[in-house]
Amino acid sequence: MAARPRQRKHAHYPPNLHEPRPGYFTWRNPMDGRTHVIGRIPLAQAIQEANEANLKAEELAPRKTLAERLSIAPETVAVLLEKMPAPTAKNTVITRRYQDKIIREKLGAIACADLTTKHISELLEELKGAGKMRAAKMVRDRLIAVCAKGAALGWMASNPAQITEKVKAPTRRQRLGLETFNAILEKAPQVAPWLENAMLLALVSGQDRSTVGRWPRSSTRGGIAIVKRSKTHVTMEIPVALRLEAVGLSLDEVISRCKATGIVSKYLIHHMSDRGNVARGAAISLGTISSAFADARKLAGIEGDDAPTFHEIRSLSKRLYDAQGNVDTKALLGHLTERMSEMYANSRGLEPIRVRINAA
């Protein structure tokens, strides 16, 4: 892959000299891909130091014959990334692509057997130094999984990412409280006739946006609602007797509300009128659910960059059921470890997650 072209103002920089922030310089070692901090110094001095480092790297670069190079198996970090299981959820695919791009650019050329904790720590420090705390946390988590795969393949003796310092990314989004939820719920009918049902179904069921948005109308059998989470492909079995006392509604009552629209649809949450190219009864797009919730939230006077999103209903549901005390919320939310998520992605021979509720 060709290197990204330099900006015009950096065209006179020597190879491997980078300026991630104005006046702050780093040098990337072409031998192992590691980034070294030069710091805040005058440009002329940074260019001189980069030139000296380039000469040193050229002197130290090992010279191998073509036969030697062909005999070496390419067990590099870049090759290891290609062996990682491919996610299926759209958002996860985008996230993995972003994480892997960073890892491939900085560490991809390093042989897995030579990858050290220092390599990884330097990458994480570079991200944190650029103010990318959330990216640093995501990359660390990804590298832990990647190195675990490398160890399982015998390409690495241990997991060097596991012992790096944990990254604490700041929480940018407000938690959604019941009072705020009710304020948004009150404004929901002004935005879309289906939004109130979507919010209540998410709250009482504890399921995520994609599950709520594609909840089949015919999901209930023998007092159990059976739905599949699109993100993890886990099948959920939830008793419709599940009741959230904080709002005085059971899952059965919410499902009945959704079915009482008088619209023929395969989905509980659906369009109630023809709109453009969308027919009555069609499923609501996930983006439309999020934007409608945001519109209702604004009508309720709740604004700001950290304002809660539709996804926060899921967290509120867990907290309310935890306070209620008679529901296995781990099962209800379908929470699994990353390893278990990969196992459940292949559903053959695996039992669904059954939610259990205890009588009060």
C-alpha positions as CSV (number, residue, x, y, z in Angstrom):
1,M,0.0,0.0,0.0
2,A,1.4,3.4,-1.0
3,A,2.2,5.8,1.8
4,R,-0.3,8.7,2.3
5,P,1.0,11.8,0.3
6,R,2.4,14.5,2.5
7,Q,0.7,17.8,2.9
8,R,2.3,20.5,0.8
9,K,3.7,22.4,3.8
10,H,5.4,19.1,4.9
11,A,6.8,18.4,1.5
12,H,10.4,19.4,2.5
13,Y,10.4,17.2,5.6
14,P,12.8,14.3,5.5
15,P,11.4,10.7,5.4
16,N,9.8,9.4,8.7
17,L,9.5,12.9,10.3
18,H,6.0,13.6,11.3
19,E,4.2,16.6,13.0
20,P,1.0,15.2,14.6
21,R,0.4,18.6,16.2
22,P,1.8,22.0,15.3
23,G,5.4,22.3,16.6
24,Y,5.4,18.7,18.0
25,F,7.5,16.2,16.1
26,T,7.9,12.5,16.0
27,W,10.1,10.1,14.0
28,R,9.0,6.7,12.8
29,N,11.6,4.0,12.7
30,P,11.4,2.4,9.3
31,M,13.0,-0.8,10.6
32,D,10.3,-1.8,13.1
33,G,7.5,0.8,12.7
34,R,7.9,2.2,16.2
35,T,7.3,5.9,16.7
36,H,9.8,8.0,18.8
37,V,8.9,11.3,20.2
38,I,11.2,14.2,19.3
39,G,9.1,16.7,21.2
40,R,8.5,20.5,20.8
41,I,11.6,21.9,19.2
42,P,12.4,24.2,16.3
43,L,11.6,22.8,12.9
44,A,15.3,23.0,11.8
45,Q,16.4,21.0,14.7
46,A,13.7,18.4,14.2
47,I,14.8,18.0,10.5
48,Q,18.4,17.6,11.6
49,E,17.6,15.0,14.2
50,A,15.4,13.1,11.7
51,N,18.1,13.1,9.1
52,E,20.6,11.7,11.6
53,A,18.2,9.0,12.7
54,N,17.5,8.0,9.1
55,L,21.2,7.6,8.5
56,K,21.6,5.5,11.6
57,A,18.6,3.3,10.7
58,E,20.1,2.8,7.2
59,E,23.4,1.7,8.7
60,L,21.7,-0.8,11.1
61,A,19.3,-2.2,8.5
62,P,20.1,-5.9,8.1
63,R,20.9,-6.9,4.5
64,K,19.3,-10.2,3.5
65,T,19.6,-12.1,0.3
66,L,16.5,-12.7,-1.7
67,A,16.6,-16.4,-0.8
68,E,16.7,-15.5,2.9
69,R,13.7,-13.2,2.5
70,L,11.7,-15.9,0.7
71,S,12.4,-18.5,3.4
72,I,11.0,-16.3,6.2
73,A,7.3,-16.9,7.0
74,P,5.4,-13.6,7.2
75,E,4.1,-14.0,10.8
76,T,3.7,-10.2,11.2
77,V,1.1,-8.3,13.1
78,A,-0.5,-7.3,9.8
79,V,-0.9,-11.0,8.8
80,L,-2.3,-11.8,12.2
81,L,-4.9,-9.1,11.9
82,E,-6.2,-10.9,8.7
83,K,-6.7,-14.0,10.8
84,M,-9.0,-12.4,13.3
85,P,-12.7,-13.4,13.1
86,A,-14.7,-11.0,10.9
87,P,-17.6,-9.2,12.7
88,T,-21.0,-9.2,11.1
89,A,-22.7,-6.1,12.6
90,K,-22.3,-3.0,10.5
91,N,-21.1,-0.7,13.3
92,T,-18.6,-3.3,14.5
93,V,-17.2,-3.7,11.0
94,I,-16.6,0.1,10.9
95,T,-15.0,0.2,14.3
96,R,-12.7,-2.8,13.6
97,R,-11.6,-1.2,10.4
98,Y,-10.6,2.0,12.2
99,Q,-8.8,0.1,14.9
100,D,-7.0,-2.2,12.6
101,K,-5.9,0.6,10.3
102,I,-4.1,2.3,13.3
103,I,-2.5,-1.0,14.3
104,R,-1.4,-1.9,10.8
105,E,0.2,1.4,10.2
106,K,2.1,1.5,13.4
107,L,2.9,-2.1,14.2
108,G,1.9,-4.1,11.1
109,A,5.5,-4.7,9.9
110,I,6.7,-6.2,13.2
111,A,7.0,-9.9,13.5
112,C,4.6,-11.2,16.1
113,A,7.4,-13.0,18.0
114,D,9.2,-9.6,18.2
115,L,6.2,-7.5,19.3
116,T,6.8,-6.2,22.9
117,T,4.8,-4.4,25.5
118,K,7.0,-1.3,24.8
119,H,5.9,-1.3,21.1
120,I,2.3,-1.3,22.2
121,S,2.8,1.2,25.0
122,E,4.5,3.7,22.7
123,L,1.5,3.5,20.3
124,L,-1.0,4.0,23.1
125,E,1.0,7.0,24.5
126,E,1.1,8.5,21.0
127,L,-2.7,8.3,20.8
128,K,-3.1,9.7,24.3
129,G,-0.7,12.5,23.5
130,A,-2.8,13.5,20.6
131,G,-5.8,13.7,22.8
132,K,-7.4,10.5,21.4
133,M,-8.2,8.8,24.7
134,R,-11.1,6.8,23.4
135,A,-9.2,5.6,20.4
136,A,-6.3,4.5,22.7
137,K,-8.7,2.5,24.8
138,M,-10.3,0.8,21.8
139,V,-6.9,0.0,20.2
140,R,-5.6,-1.5,23.5
141,D,-8.7,-3.7,23.8
142,R,-8.3,-4.8,20.2
143,L,-4.6,-5.6,20.6
144,I,-5.4,-7.7,23.7
145,A,-7.7,-9.8,21.5
146,V,-5.3,-9.9,18.6
147,C,-2.3,-10.9,20.7
148,A,-4.5,-13.6,22.4
149,K,-5.1,-15.0,18.9
150,G,-1.3,-14.8,18.1
151,A,-0.5,-16.8,21.3
152,A,-3.1,-19.4,20.4
153,L,-1.5,-19.8,17.0
154,G,1.9,-20.2,18.5
155,W,3.1,-17.0,16.9
156,M,3.7,-15.3,20.3
157,A,4.9,-16.6,23.6
158,S,2.7,-14.3,25.6
159,N,0.2,-11.5,25.3
160,P,2.2,-8.2,25.5
161,A,-0.9,-6.0,25.2
162,Q,-2.5,-7.6,28.4
163,I,0.0,-6.0,30.8
164,T,-0.1,-2.5,29.3
165,E,-1.6,0.3,31.4
166,K,-5.4,0.5,31.2
167,V,-6.7,3.6,29.4
168,K,-9.4,5.5,31.1
169,A,-11.5,7.2,28.4
170,P,-13.7,10.1,29.6
171,T,-17.4,9.4,29.5
172,R,-18.9,11.8,27.0
173,R,-22.6,10.8,27.2
174,Q,-25.0,11.5,30.0
175,R,-26.8,8.6,31.7
176,L,-30.5,8.6,31.0
177,G,-32.6,8.9,34.2
178,L,-36.2,7.9,34.6
179,E,-37.4,11.5,35.0
180,T,-35.6,12.5,31.7
181,F,-36.9,9.4,30.0
182,N,-40.5,10.3,30.9
183,A,-39.9,13.9,29.7
184,I,-38.8,12.6,26.3
185,L,-41.6,10.1,26.2
186,E,-44.1,12.8,26.7
187,K,-42.8,14.6,23.6
188,A,-42.5,11.4,21.5
189,P,-46.0,11.6,19.9
190,Q,-45.2,15.0,18.5
191,V,-42.3,13.6,16.6
192,A,-43.5,10.2,15.3
193,P,-46.6,8.0,16.2
194,W,-44.4,4.9,16.7
195,L,-41.7,6.5,18.9
196,E,-43.5,6.1,22.2
197,N,-43.9,2.3,21.5
198,A,-40.3,2.0,20.6
199,M,-39.1,3.7,23.7
200,L,-41.3,1.6,26.0
201,L,-40.4,-1.6,24.2
202,A,-36.7,-0.8,24.7
203,L,-37.1,0.1,28.4
204,V,-39.3,-2.8,29.4
205,S,-37.4,-5.5,27.3
206,G,-33.9,-4.1,28.0
207,Q,-33.0,-4.7,24.3
208,D,-30.9,-2.5,22.0
209,R,-32.1,-0.3,19.1
210,S,-31.5,-2.9,16.4
211,T,-33.4,-5.6,18.3
212,V,-36.3,-3.2,19.1
213,G,-36.4,-1.9,15.5
214,R,-36.6,-5.4,14.0
215,W,-38.8,-7.1,16.7
216,P,-41.1,-9.6,14.9
217,R,-44.8,-9.2,15.5
218,S,-45.0,-13.0,15.7
219,S,-42.2,-13.4,18.2
220,T,-44.4,-14.6,21.2
221,R,-44.9,-18.3,21.7
222,G,-46.2,-19.9,24.9
223,G,-45.8,-16.7,27.0
224,I,-42.2,-16.3,25.8
225,A,-40.9,-13.5,23.4
226,I,-38.2,-15.0,21.2
227,V,-35.9,-12.5,19.5
228,K,-32.4,-12.5,18.0
229,R,-29.9,-9.8,18.8
230,S,-28.4,-8.7,15.5
231,K,-25.1,-7.6,17.1
232,T,-24.2,-10.9,18.7
233,H,-26.6,-13.3,16.9
234,V,-27.8,-14.4,20.4
235,T,-31.3,-15.7,20.6
236,M,-33.2,-14.2,23.6
237,E,-36.1,-15.9,25.3
238,I,-37.9,-13.3,27.5
239,P,-41.1,-14.1,29.5
240,V,-43.8,-11.6,28.5
241,A,-44.8,-11.6,32.2
242,L,-41.6,-9.5,32.7
243,R,-42.8,-6.3,34.4
244,L,-41.0,-3.1,35.1
245,E,-42.6,-1.6,38.2
246,A,-41.0,1.8,37.7
247,V,-43.4,2.4,34.7
248,G,-46.1,0.0,35.7
249,L,-46.0,-2.0,32.5
250,S,-45.2,-5.6,31.5
251,L,-43.6,-6.8,28.3
252,D,-46.9,-8.4,27.3
253,E,-48.7,-5.0,27.8
254,V,-46.1,-3.2,25.7
255,I,-46.3,-5.8,22.9
256,S,-50.1,-5.4,22.9
257,R,-49.8,-1.7,22.6
258,C,-47.5,-2.1,19.6
259,K,-50.0,-4.5,17.9
260,A,-52.9,-2.2,18.5
261,T,-52.0,0.3,15.8
262,G,-54.4,-1.3,13.3
263,I,-51.6,-1.5,10.8
264,V,-50.6,-4.8,9.1
265,S,-46.9,-5.3,9.7
266,K,-44.3,-8.0,10.3
267,Y,-42.8,-5.7,13.0
268,L,-43.9,-4.4,16.3
269,I,-42.3,-1.0,15.6
270,H,-43.5,0.2,12.1
271,H,-44.5,3.1,10.0
272,M,-48.1,4.0,10.4
273,S,-48.6,5.9,7.2
274,D,-47.2,6.0,3.7
275,R,-44.2,8.3,3.5
276,G,-42.3,8.9,0.3
277,N,-41.0,5.5,-0.8
278,V,-41.8,3.9,2.6
279,A,-45.1,2.1,2.9
280,R,-47.3,1.7,6.0
281,G,-46.2,-1.3,8.0
282,A,-42.5,-1.1,6.9
283,A,-39.8,-1.4,9.5
284,I,-38.3,1.9,10.9
285,S,-34.7,2.4,9.9
286,L,-32.3,2.4,12.8
287,G,-31.0,5.9,11.9
288,T,-34.6,7.2,11.9
289,I,-35.2,5.7,15.4
290,S,-32.1,7.6,16.7
291,S,-32.9,10.9,15.0
292,A,-36.6,10.8,16.2
293,F,-35.5,10.2,19.8
294,A,-33.0,13.1,19.4
295,D,-35.9,15.3,18.1
296,A,-38.1,14.4,21.1
297,R,-35.2,15.0,23.5
298,K,-34.7,18.5,22.1
299,L,-38.5,19.2,22.4
300,A,-38.1,18.2,26.1
301,G,-35.3,20.8,26.5
302,I,-32.5,18.3,26.8
303,E,-29.6,19.3,24.6
304,G,-25.8,19.4,24.4
305,D,-23.0,17.2,23.0
306,D,-23.3,14.8,25.9
307,A,-27.1,14.4,25.7
308,P,-28.3,10.8,26.1
309,T,-29.1,8.8,23.0
310,F,-31.7,6.0,22.4
311,H,-29.0,3.5,23.3
312,E,-29.0,4.8,26.9
313,I,-32.5,3.4,27.4
314,R,-30.9,0.0,27.7
315,S,-28.6,1.2,30.6
316,L,-31.6,2.7,32.3
317,S,-33.5,-0.5,32.0
318,K,-30.7,-2.5,33.7
319,R,-30.5,0.0,36.5
320,L,-34.3,0.0,37.1
321,Y,-34.5,-3.8,37.1
322,D,-31.4,-4.0,39.4
323,A,-33.2,-1.8,41.8
324,Q,-36.4,-3.9,41.5
325,G,-34.4,-7.0,42.3
326,N,-36.2,-9.9,40.8
327,V,-34.7,-10.0,37.3
328,D,-31.5,-11.6,36.0
329,T,-30.3,-8.4,34.2
330,K,-27.1,-10.0,32.8
331,A,-29.3,-12.5,30.9
332,L,-31.9,-9.9,30.0
333,L,-29.3,-7.7,28.3
334,G,-27.5,-10.7,26.7
335,H,-24.2,-9.6,28.1
336,L,-21.3,-11.9,27.1
337,T,-17.6,-11.7,27.2
338,E,-15.8,-11.1,23.8
339,R,-14.8,-14.8,23.7
340,M,-18.4,-15.8,24.4
341,S,-19.7,-13.4,21.7
342,E,-17.4,-15.1,19.2
343,M,-18.8,-18.5,20.3
344,Y,-22.4,-17.3,20.0
345,A,-21.7,-15.8,16.5
346,N,-21.8,-19.4,15.4
347,S,-25.2,-20.6,16.8
348,R,-24.8,-24.3,16.0
349,G,-25.4,-26.3,19.0
350,L,-25.8,-23.4,21.4
351,E,-28.7,-22.8,23.6
352,P,-30.5,-19.4,23.6
353,I,-30.2,-17.1,26.6
354,R,-33.3,-17.6,28.8
355,V,-34.3,-14.7,31.0
356,R,-35.6,-15.7,34.4
357,I,-37.8,-13.6,36.7
358,N,-38.7,-14.3,40.3
359,A,-42.0,-13.6,41.8
360,A,-42.0,-10.5,44.1
